[in-house]
Amino acid sequence: MTTQASAAPSASSTSRRRWIILLVLAGSQMLVQLDATIINTAMPAIKRAFEMSEAQSLWVVDAYMVIFGGLLLLAGALGDRFGRRKILIVGMGIFVVASIAIAFSPDANFMIVGRGLQGLGGALVIPQTLSILTAVFPREERGRAIGIWAGAMGFGMAFGPLVGGVLVDLIGWAGVFWVPAPIAALCMFGMAAVPESRSQLHTKLDVPGAITGTIAMVAIVFAIIEGIQKGWTDPLIVGSFAVAIVSALMFIVIERRTDQPLLPMAFFKQRDFTGSMVGMFFIMFALMGVMFYLPQFFQLVQGMSASESGARLMPLALAMMFFAPVAAKLLPKIGPRLMLFWAPAVHGAGALLIFSFILDIDTPYWMIGLTMAFLGMGGAMHMPATTDTAMASVPVDLAGKASAVNNAGRQLGGTLAIAILGSFAAAVYSSGVSAGLGPLGLPDESVEILATGIGAAQQVLPTLDQSLLMPTQLVLRESFVDAITDTMRFGVIFALISGIVGWILVPKRQRQTQAQWEGGQPVEQPSAPAAMSTNGASANGLSANGLAPAPTGGRREVAPKARSMALQRPQKTGPP
């Protein structure tokens, strides 16, 4: 009979396979993030094709992010329950089918629904990539792996606008939705190397929590986006806010009472987990305005083509790609506290402040490019630090839920950023257009259409007298720039909040051992391995490698071969 020990792969083959698995996981992560931002460069063309209002254009972006963020917690639980690799494959399939369907959209509403289905697929994919990574990589290698994983995220987010711009110029707006197919095919092929893993402890799904949480998120985003046009006292908007509040309260009550919640409240008893999540929320809130509006600025204000617009975002992409792995290496040396303060407070707030003052119709590109590189450096520092800090603060067996919460915080911040900052920018733009066009004597109905968004201008500009065309276009561009710069000044506040939260809540030193829980509650561990006893076990019950608990104090023993067994299918992780 073959023994368990002999069945385990050798250390060298195990190490090589881990990095192959990481390549597949990073590719899957990159695909979803690429599609989240590839739409930004295509938005001007989509606005013109469907003659969209600003509210509709916000929903094209937010339909994806609302469903994505709203279902992340449920998706993490599904992976823990049914197998993370299996859910990853299902999510990838839904994502690709939805993308291809959007390419054939007959109208704006069809596109918005398709983007929501894309969000469903993305929600199923992302938590599994991080939870599989956590199960496969031992603690001493995980920081480097997360740095590469975060670099893939940055690559997807930052290169999306460039890829989208090239495809819009070559094929048209529909081309951006064909991109996932070939990339997904490569990822599916690589899934053969990815191990199956699931939780032994969590076998129930918190469906009521998933429903109430998703309803709350959709209702609040709907109220914010539509409130600008309908008015804040409109019965539909007031009702939406009421539904959001009631659903959020129900979600909290359900999560506190259920045995196996989607969002274990015990997570937030860990200061490093809470600090990472809150900081991630606010930094995404601050930075999404840049990712959403700069491509439109280059095209609609400075007259660039879609591909030129995407190329001009490259400093942001290159800085994130280069500095994410570097930040992961620096994290053990300088600690998460300094990194999570420095990245948002200095880089995030500083870059947004610079943008808010330099951005104008004729701003030279070198000034914008340098500021984007500065911003990308800060983003690269922030992502590995928050992810590593959050994932190390919970047991491996809860990696699926922790990964979902980690990504949900990021997506919730991004979703509300697009909704709130986008609505704020739309109000500033509308006010500027109405005031600027008043002296020109345009018909009221034309001014009303122009004030709904710069993308809607195509409905009116061809009908104007030639003497009014250039002054009208100038007012539109100036109003759009004013809306962007005011939005960036608003974002500075949230970047500073993120840095302050990181300084107060995140520990100075990185965790050296994975957190341990007993009875669903965290057991505090020292940040560095304790002194070893004569039998090879530390005083706090950790084995000599600092990764698995020793068989003391009544805890279940984890075999020394645990890391090798993590690469065999099927694999069920237990509490560390």
N, C-alpha and C positions, 0 to 999 in steps of 0.2 A: 504494500500500500504506500502511496506517495504521501510523505509527511507534508504538513503545512509549511515548514521551513524550507524544504527542498523545492516546493512549488513556487516560492517567492522568487521574483526576478533578482538578478545580481544588482549590486549597488550602482555599477556603471551604466547598465542598461536602464535601470530605473531612472537614474539622473537624466540620461539622454531622452527618455520618453517623456519625462516631465516637461521638458522644454519644447518638445513637439506638440504636446497637449496645449501648452501655453500659446503656441503659434495659432492653433485652431481657435482657442478661446478669444485671443486678441483679434483675430480676423472677424469673428462673429460680432464682437463688441464694436469693432471699427465700422462694420456694415451698418449697424443700427444708428450709430452716432453720425455717420456720413449722411444718411438719409434724413436725419433730423435737421441738418443745416444746408443740405444741397438745395433745398427748396428756397432758401433765402435769395440766392442769385436768380432763380427762375421766377420769383414773385412779380417783378415788373412785367415780364412777358405774360404771365398768367393773369395779372390784373387787366392787361390790355385785351387779352383773348376773350375773357369773360365779362369785361367791363365791371369789375368788382368795386364795391364800396370798401372803405377801410375796415369796417366790421367784418365783412366777408373774408378779407385777406387775413385778418387776425385769426379767424376760425380755421383757415387752411393750415395755419401753423399750430394753433392751440388744440384743434380736434385730435391731432396726433399726440400732443403732450398731455392732454387731459386724460385720455384713455390709457396712455402709457403710464403716467404717474398714478392714476387711480387704481390700476390693476396690478401694480408691482408687488404689493404685499401678498395678494392672493397667488400671484405667480411664484413667488418664493416659497410659499407653503405647498403649492402643487409639486414643485421640484423636490422638496423634502419628503413629500408623501409618496409620489409615484415614480420618482427617479429624475434626477436633474438632467442627465443626458437625453432622456426621452422627451422631456418638456422642451428642452433646447431645440431639438429637431422639429417638434410640432410648431413651435413659435417661428422658426426660420421658414417653414413652409407657408404659414399664414402670411408672414411678412412679404414674401415674394409674390404670392398670388394677389394680394391687395395692391402691391406696387404696379404690377402689370395691368390690373383693372383700372387704376387711376389714369394710366396713359391713354385710355380710351374715354375719358370723362366727357360727356356731352354738355355738362353745365357745372356751375360752381357748387351746387348742392351735392351732386354726385361725387365731386372731388373731396368735399369735406367729409362725407361718409366714408369714402375710401381711405382717407387719412386716419380716421378713427380706427379702421380695421388694421391699418399699418401699426398704429399704436398698440393694439392688442398683441400683434405678433412680436413687436419689440419688447413689450412687457414680459412676455414669456421667455425671451432670449436672455436679457441682460442679467437678471439675478442668478441664473444658472452659471454664467461664465465666472462670476466672482466666487460663488459657493464651491464650484468644482475646483477652482484655483486654490481656495483655502483648504480643501480636503486633500489635495494632491501635494502641495508644497509644505515642507516642514517650516517651522517658524523662522529658522535662521536664513532660509532662502526666500521667504515669502515677500520681504520688502523689495528685493530686486525684481521678483516676478510681478508684483503690483506696480512697480515703476514702469515696466514694459507694457502691462495692461493699461495703465493710465496714459502712456504715450500713444497707444493705439486709439484710445478715446480721443485724445487731443488731435491726432492725425485725422480721424474721421470728422470731428467737428470743424477743424480748420481747413481741411482740403475739400470739404463738401462744396463750399461756394465756388472754388476754382473748377472742380469737375462739373458742377452744375452750369457754370458760365460757358465752358467749352461746348457742352452738349446742347445748350440752348442756341448757341450760334450755329452749330453744325446741323442739328436735327430739329430743334424747336423745343418748347417747354416739355413735351411728352418724353423727350429723351432722358430726362433726369430720373424718370420712374422705371426705365429699363435697366439702370445700373445694378440693382441688387441681384438680378438673375445670375450672371456669371460669377459674381463674388460668392453668392450663396451656394452655387454648385461646388466651388472649391472647398468651402467650409463643410458642406455635407460629406464630401469625399474624405475629409480629414477627421470626421466624427468617428471613424473606425478606431482611431487611436485614443479616443476620449473614454475614460472609465465611467461606469454607472455608479452613482452614489446616492444615498438617501438617508433619511433620519430614522433611527430605530425608535425614538421617543415620541415622535409627533405623527399621528396617524389620522387625525380628524381635521376637517377643513372648516374654517370659520366663515361660512357663507354669509350669515347676517352681518358680520363685520365688513366683509368685502362689499356688500351691497350698500350699506350705509356710508362707508368711506368714499366709495365712488360717486354716489349721489351728491354728497357734500361737496366734493371737488368740482364736479360738473356744474352744480348750481351756482357756486361762488364765481367761477370763471364766466359763466353765462351772464350773470348779473353785472359783473364788472365791464365786460365787453359791450353788452347791449345797453347798459345804463347811460352811456354817453349820448347815444342817439335818441333813446326813448325817454330819457329823463329819470332822475333817481326816485321820483315820487310815482312813477308809473306802477300800476298794480302788479304787472308781471314782474317788474324788477324787485319791488318790495317782497312779493311772494317768493321769488328766487332766493333772496337773502334769508328769508325765514326758513325755507327748506334747507338751505346750507347750514344754518345754525342748529336747527333741530337734528338734522342728520349727523352733524359733527358730535353733538352731545350724545346721541344714541350710540355712535361709534365708540366713544370713550367709555360709556357704561358697559357696552357689550365686551369690549376688550378687557375691562377690569374684572368681569365676572366669569368669562368663559375659561375653560380649563386649558385650551390650546389656542391662544389668540393669534391673529395675524400680526399684531404689534404688541409683543410682550412688554408690558410696562416696566418690568425689571431691567430691560435694556437701559433705561434712563436713570437707573440707580448708579450706573457707571459714568462718572464725570467725563471721562475721555470720550465715551460714546456720545453723550449728550452734546458736548462741546463740538465734536466733529460734525454732527448732524445739523446743529443750529448754524455753525459757521458755513457749512456747505450750502444751506438754504439761502443765506444772505449774500454770499459771494455770487451764486448763480443769479440771484435776483438783480445784482448790480451789473453783471457782465452780459446778460442775454440781450440787453438793448443794443450793445455794440454789434453783436453777431447778426441781429435782425435788421438793423438800420444802415450799417455801413455799405453793404452791397447795393441797397436802394439809393444811397447817397451818390455813389460812384456812377450809377446808371442814369438816374432820374435828374440829378443836379449837375453833375460834371459831364454827362453825355457819353460815358464809356459804354462799350459793348459788354455783353454778359461775361464773355471770357476775360476781357480786360479787367472787369470788376473783380472776378474771382482771383485773377493773378495778383491784384493789388492787396489781397488779404494774406498773401504768402508769408510776410514777416511774422504774423501771428501764428501761422501753422508751423513754420520752421522753429520758432522759439519754443513752442510747446513740445514738439518732437524731440528737440535736443535737450531741453532742460528737465523733462519729466524723469528719465533714467538718472540724470545727475542728481536731482532732488532726492530720489529714492536712496542713492548711495550716501548722501549727506544726512539723511534723516536720523540714523543711529548716532551720528556724531554731534549734531547740534540740537536734536530733539524736536518733537512736534510743536511745542509751545511757541518757540521763536519762529519756526517756519509758518505756522498758521496765523501768527500776528503779522509777520513781515509781508507775506504774500498779498493778503487783501488790503491791509492798511496802507502799505507803501506802494506796491505795484498796482493794485486794483483802483484804489481811490486816486492815486497820483495820475494814472493814465486817463481815468475818466475826467479828472479835473483839467488835464491838459487838452483833451479832446473838446471839452466844453468851451474852451477859450480860443483854440486855434481853428476849429472847423468853420469854414466859410465856403462860399461858392467857388472861389478861386484859390483855395489853400493849396500850396505846393505839396506834391505827393511825399517828398522825403520827410516832411514833418509828420505826416500821418503814418508813414511806414515805421519810423522810429518809435512812435508812441504805441503802435500795435505790437512791435517786438517787445517793448517794455511790459505791455499787458500780457502777452503770451508767456513771458518769463514768470510772472506772478501766478498765472493759471497752472503752469507746469509744476510750480512749487506746492500749490495748494492741493491738487488732486491726489498725488500719492500719499501725502501726509494724512489727509482726512480719511482716505480709504483704509490705509494700514492701521491707523489708530482705532477706527471703529471696528474693523474685523478682528483685531487682536483682543478686543474687550469682551467677546462672547465666545462660548464653546464652539468647536468645529461642528458639533451636531446641530447647532442653530445657525449655521452659516447661510443657509438659504434665506431664512427670515431676516438675518442681519444684512445680507446683501441687498435684499429687497428694500429694507428700510433705508439703507445707505443711498440707493439709487432713487428711492421715492423722495427723499429730502432734496436731492439734486433736481429731480424733475418738477417737484412742487414749486421750488424756487424759480425755475425757468418758466413754468407755466404761468404762475402768477405775475412774473416779470413781464411776459409778453402781454398778458391781459391788462395789468395795471399801468405799466409804463406805456404800452401801446395805446391804451385809452387816453392816458394823459397827453401823449404826443398828438393823438387825433384831435383832442380838444384845443391844444395850442395851435395846431395847423389850421383848424376850422376858423378859429378866432382871427388869426393873422390874415387868412384869405379874405374873409368877409370885410375886415377893415381895409385891407390893401386894395381890393377891387371896387370898393364903394365909389371912389372918385372917378373911376373909368366909365361909369354909366352903363355897365352891363345889365342885362335883364336879370331880375331877381331869381328866376328859375335856373339860369345859367350859373349864377354865383352859388346857389344852393347845391348844385351838382358838383361844382369845382371844390367846394368846401368839404365834401365827403371824403376826398382823398386825391392824392396826386395821380393815382392810377386811373381815376374816373375822368381825368381831363380830356382823354381822347374822344369822349362823347361831345365835348363842347368846342375844343380848339378849332376843329375843321370848319365850324360854322361862324367863326368870328371874322370881323373885318380885319384886313391885313394891318391896319394902323393900330389895332388893339392887341394883335397877337403877341408881339414881343413884350410889351408891358405886362400882359397877363401872365406869360410864362415866367417873367422875372419875379412877380409877386408869388407865384406858386413855389418857385425854387427857394426864395428867401423864407417863406413861411415854413417850408419843409425843414430847412436847416435850423431855423429857430426851434422847431419842435424837437429835433434831435438833440441839440445842445442843452435845452432845458431838461430833457429826459436824462442826459448824462450827469448833469449837476444833481439831479434827484438820486441817481445811482451811487454817487459818492458817499452819501449817508449810509447806505446799506453795506458798502465795502468797509467802511470804518466800523460799523457794528460787528461785522464778521471778524475783523481783527481783534476787537476788544473781547468778544466771546471766546476766541481762541486763547487769548492771554489769560483769561480768568479761569476757564474750565478745563483746558487741555493740560496734561502733566508736562513737566519740563523734559523728562526723559522718556524715550520709547520703551514700551513693554518688551521685555526679553523673553517672556513665556506667555503662552496662550492662556487666557482667563479660564478659570474653573468655576463651575456652578454646582450647587447641591440643592436638590429639592426645588429647582426652578429659580433659585436666587444666587446672585454672584457671591463668590468667595474671594475676598481680596487677596492678591498675591503681590509680593515685592516686585519692584521694577527690575531687579537684577537677581540672578540665581543666588540662593542662600548657601551658607556654608554646608559642605557635605559631611554626612555622618560616616562612621566607619564601615557601614554596610552598603555604601554607594547611594543612599537616598538622602535627599536634602531634608532640612528640618521642617520644611513646609509640605512635605509629601511628594515632591517632584523627583523624578528619576534623574540620573546623572546627566542625561542629555538636555535637561531643562524643558522637555517637551511633553512628556507623558507622566501622569501621576503614578507614583510608586504605590504598591499594594499595602498601604498603611491607612489607619484611621477608618477602616471599613469601606474604603472606596474600591470601585471595580478596577481591577488591574487591566492596563492596556499593554499588550505584548510588545516586546522590542521591535517586532517585525511590522508594526502598525503602518509605518510610512510606505514600506514595500507593498503591503496588502492594499494600500489605497489605490494602486494602479491595476488591480485585478477587477474584473467584472464578474458578478455584481458585487459592489462594495457597500457596506452599511457602516456608517461612522457612528461611533458611540461618543458619549461625553468624554472630553479629554481628561 
